[in-house]
């Protein structure tokens, strides 16, 4: 079951490197500044730690805007699911 939470950006680990499209990030920054974040990012909660794999452009846009938190769709998962995401 997923929960929608506002999590501190610093508490979300981003274990995979993603190259973001800077024009897309800038467009999202303008949109988020004007109307707020409309879609939460997807986060796995594994053993009390948060891991973000989807929403990298939204994550970077909020970071660059200086936000302290970000709206997340959080799903609890065992370590085996995390390992599959990292493979």
C-alpha positions as CSV (number, residue, x, y, z in Angstrom):
1,X,0.0,0.0,0.0
2,X,1.4,3.4,-0.9
3,X,1.3,6.5,1.3
4,X,1.6,10.1,0.2
5,X,4.1,12.0,2.4
6,X,6.1,15.2,2.3
7,X,9.7,14.0,2.9
8,X,12.8,16.1,3.5
9,X,14.8,16.1,0.3
10,X,18.0,15.2,2.3
11,X,16.4,12.0,3.5
12,X,16.0,10.6,0.0
13,X,18.8,8.6,-1.4
14,X,19.3,8.6,-5.1
15,X,21.5,5.5,-5.7
16,X,21.5,5.6,-9.5
17,X,23.0,8.4,-11.5
18,X,20.6,10.1,-13.9
19,X,21.5,12.7,-16.5
20,X,18.7,15.2,-16.4
21,X,17.5,17.3,-19.4
22,X,18.3,20.8,-18.1
23,X,15.6,22.4,-20.3
24,X,13.0,20.0,-18.7
25,X,14.3,20.8,-15.2
26,X,14.0,24.5,-15.9
27,X,10.5,24.1,-17.3
28,X,9.5,22.1,-14.2
29,X,11.1,24.8,-12.0
30,X,8.9,27.4,-13.6
31,X,5.8,25.3,-13.2
32,X,6.5,24.3,-9.6
33,X,7.2,27.9,-8.7
34,X,3.9,29.0,-10.2
35,X,1.5,26.1,-9.2
36,X,3.4,23.7,-7.0
37,X,4.4,20.2,-7.5
38,X,1.4,18.4,-9.1
39,X,2.7,14.8,-9.2
40,X,4.6,13.2,-6.3
41,X,7.9,11.4,-7.0
42,X,8.0,7.6,-6.4
43,X,10.0,6.5,-3.4
44,X,10.8,3.0,-1.9
45,X,11.0,2.7,1.9
46,X,13.4,-0.1,2.8
47,X,14.2,-0.7,6.4
48,X,13.4,2.9,7.3
49,X,15.5,4.4,4.5
50,X,14.0,6.2,1.5
51,X,15.3,5.5,-2.1
52,X,14.1,7.6,-5.1
53,X,14.2,6.1,-8.5
54,X,11.4,7.9,-10.4
55,X,11.0,11.6,-10.6
56,X,14.6,12.7,-11.0
57,X,13.6,15.9,-13.0
58,X,11.1,16.9,-10.3
59,X,13.6,16.1,-7.6
60,X,16.2,18.3,-9.1
61,X,13.8,21.1,-9.8
62,X,12.6,21.2,-6.2
63,X,16.2,21.0,-5.0
64,X,17.2,23.9,-7.2
65,X,14.2,25.9,-6.1
66,X,15.5,25.5,-2.5
67,X,12.6,23.4,-1.2
68,X,13.2,21.5,2.0
69,X,10.6,18.8,1.3
70,X,9.1,17.0,-1.6
71,X,5.7,15.2,-2.0
72,X,6.3,11.5,-2.4
73,X,4.4,8.4,-3.1
74,X,6.1,6.0,-0.7
75,X,5.9,2.2,-1.0
76,X,7.4,-0.1,1.6
77,X,9.6,-2.8,0.1
78,X,12.0,-5.5,1.2
79,X,15.7,-5.3,0.5
80,X,15.3,-7.8,-2.4
81,X,13.1,-5.3,-4.3
82,X,15.8,-2.6,-3.7
83,X,18.4,-4.9,-5.0
84,X,16.4,-5.5,-8.2
85,X,16.2,-1.7,-8.8
86,X,20.0,-1.5,-8.4
87,X,20.8,-4.4,-10.8
